[in-house]
Amino acid sequence: MWSLAIISFIVASGPKPFDKPPVQVTLDTPKPWILLGEPAVLDLTVKNVTNAEITALGVIDDITVTPDIRVLISKAGQPFEDFKVAMGTLDIERSREKFAPGEEKVHRVRVLYSARGRTRRGLGRMAFPGAGVYVVKVIYPYFPPGEAICIDCVSNEIMIEVARPEQREDIHIWHNIQSDDFLALLQYGTTPMGREVNVMTLVELLEKYPETSYKDAFTHTLREYLTKLGDNLQPE
């Protein structure tokens, strides 16, 4: 297990510290080894460690986390950098969930690409732009009732190893998915209107290479795309 049991809590500001942090945050991954262009799967467990019911921040869905939940990534001992997955801003309505005493909930987050800062001349930002070992942690904010400040709950650190594709079919796929639109499709499960050709390309790649190492990522993306497409087609 690539996990270091380190959990810390930082009070951003305020008149008095909390005697006992109400939330414990643990990060894990079912797949510590991925290929370039394959989303990292992060399981974020949030647990109420108090004896009372609390209301804590939720995750929008398994593709996009809220801007409040920060994913930090470091490579080769370099300083951690924020990786902004969410497309929204801090002004969005926060999703909140109730936690009974001792209750924990697991949120699955996929991290690959961010369209933030995207320019006409180049790609957005990839979470894991090259092969190597990366260290990942998450900062989850807890907002106490009636308080304008938050407690930053820092998870443990996990390692994700990213490898270059070596199989012929995987190399071919990697060359075909290095575009903003395709990476955004894999991250968000959506594609801009008029760019549906990316979805067809994904289907064609799966049909041509059914045993590719990208299979799980591609099938998950197709499932998300069809689900969101169906939601958009629902009559009002």
Order of alpha helices (4+ residues) and beta strands (2+ residues): beta-beta-beta-beta-beta-beta-beta-beta-beta-beta-beta-beta-beta-beta-beta-alpha-alpha-alpha-alpha
